[in-house]
């Protein structure tokens, strides 16, 4: 299968560095402070907030942590059976894509393609069998435009109201029981049914 793995806040904890770059009034914030998809834009203004997010990748890419400790091994495992594309939505801002790819290589995360989606379209228009993402609006868009595809939503406070058909995951390894045939899957928790929607 072709799998679209989102980058920001699914594989990479971009916010950790971005909050420091936004300014003193954002320093110390965590993902738990992000209460909605629009929160950052409304709290800091679009220019400041997005500048922090993109400059995390142009200035300090290797300081961005992985979103959870299972990320690297999970993508490696998925890549044994599937075609992995990193599919990331971002503006055409110089150096962002390079920083993200540098981060992927630094962590040894395998992928076949790095795909940038502009801000005026949706990943749902692309031809993938599986999407793994944190964006709360993606499930309903994929359900509508690519109804045979499966969606996994990486849990964050800001996406808990997401509607549509999807499976909620709390760490990347939670996708493995759904996508790989491996009875001795050490990375996955036995109980992953709590967030199914
Ligand atoms: Mg994301």
Boltz pocket constraint, residues with backbone or C-beta under 6 A from the ligand:
constraints:
  - pocket:
      binder: B
      contacts: [[A, 6], [A, 7], [A, 8], [A, 9], [A, 10], [A, 133], [A, 134], [A, 135]]
      max_distance: 6.0
